[in-house]
């Protein structure tokens, strides 16, 4: 019984090799792996001694040899294969333990020159892995150190005989091996691809599972959280979360936390939001302490929907904010507010302790805000396929006034916030903002005027002097009329409807400002 060991990640290597040797296996290893095993006192045969050929080209050619790949790939019990390996004195190889050069780590560490990046493209390793995985009924492919223990345990039960590993386990190891190589090749393809070629004819996406979830969107569905492994986009936001307290996260928890955090991270000034079912129920931004923003957002926003929601801020949680989160009562019922999750870029120690003490179940997440305007690619499933697009990133939005009335500076400040908020509301979206606070939100309605009516109902008299934004064009003047009747003084939409003139005329007749942006923010 013979194993080839050729690993970059040497986690658990010595114990695995020692276990194999104790079971009577011969160990064959490449340069760096061989040195690590010899230093641990193990008897090892160098690959060069097995093949009779030295390592060449600075280590580029080590295992690419018929005696290696013949020993892996020949079909046991196949007459002509057995005759050939005997004729050419090819030794059988029964296990391959291999993982690959740190390509991703290299190209994401600074900006290496192309020659340095190319040297981290492993050739012999993937070839070893693929060969062993192809012939897995006879050869054990092991790419993950987490599998070393199980393999040794199974082999130990039969005195080291590889026949101890059944067909199902061999197939699992082979699948993991091919996936390991595919993940690696995906990163290389992304690195070499032109930055503008974001939708190539063939596309793979590299993901690493962070955790399995109790269930998916509903209890009868399965779910897991994966991290996107990209050589161009750093891991940030909710995918890079650290949980300080509370119950395990669910599929829906992650969706809501992502929606909440994405909204506040897109605002440069201090901001906080309370999300329910991925839509903002409460939101406030401005140059004030976050505790004050929270108080205003809750009292002037949809505090009924906020109960049981997800709270996010783009500033570190201090003690004042922590006290407000756990001690403020609902303006509607007088009951202490309950939240599923609090997410922020950081927590002061006393604030974190206060939140922990006040609730056993509250999930407390810390996540790097990163750059929400960074160019990236998003994917979502459809039955039988995937839709892939560049993210909705617009760094600068120009507000063009198309009505007679001109907006004030304070109205424009609110309008910019309203425009950001409605980007994070399900279409058709309308948002009312006043003095930096979301006071009305209409989401997911089949028609835009219906969303405007929802805003008017939520805002009530507070809408006097507010601004309104909607995520796309206003097709008929009725949306302008509803917003104006509610008390809004400025209304922003994408513009471009064949009835824009009617909407402008309605704005002039009602004495409000109508603004176009030329940008649409559908969110389905």
Secondary structure as UniProt FT lines:
FT   STRAND          2..6
FT   TURN            11..12
FT   HELIX           13..22
FT   TURN            23..24
FT   STRAND          26..29
FT   HELIX           31..39
FT   TURN            40..41
FT   STRAND          45..46
FT   HELIX           47..51
FT   HELIX           57..59
FT   HELIX           66..73
FT   TURN            76..77
FT   HELIX           79..87
FT   TURN            88..89
FT   STRAND          95..98
FT   HELIX           103..107
FT   HELIX           114..119
FT   HELIX           124..134
FT   TURN            135..138
FT   STRAND          140..142
FT   HELIX           145..147
FT   HELIX           148..156
FT   TURN            157..160
FT   HELIX           162..164
FT   HELIX           167..192
FT   TURN            195..196
FT   STRAND          207..212
FT   TURN            219..220
FT   STRAND          224..228
FT   HELIX           237..240
FT   STRAND          242..245
FT   HELIX           251..265
FT   STRAND          271..276
FT   TURN            277..278
FT   STRAND          279..285
FT   HELIX           290..300
FT   HELIX           303..306
FT   TURN            307..308
FT   STRAND          309..313
FT   HELIX           319..327
FT   TURN            331..333
FT   STRAND          339..344
FT   HELIX           349..358
FT   STRAND          363..366
FT   TURN            372..373
FT   STRAND          377..382
FT   TURN            383..384
FT   STRAND          385..390
FT   STRAND          400..401
FT   HELIX           409..423
FT   STRAND          430..434
FT   TURN            435..436
FT   STRAND          437..442
FT   HELIX           448..459
FT   HELIX           460..463
FT   TURN            464..465
FT   STRAND          467..470
FT   HELIX           478..486
FT   STRAND          490..493
FT   TURN            498..499
FT   HELIX           500..510
FT   STRAND          513..516
//
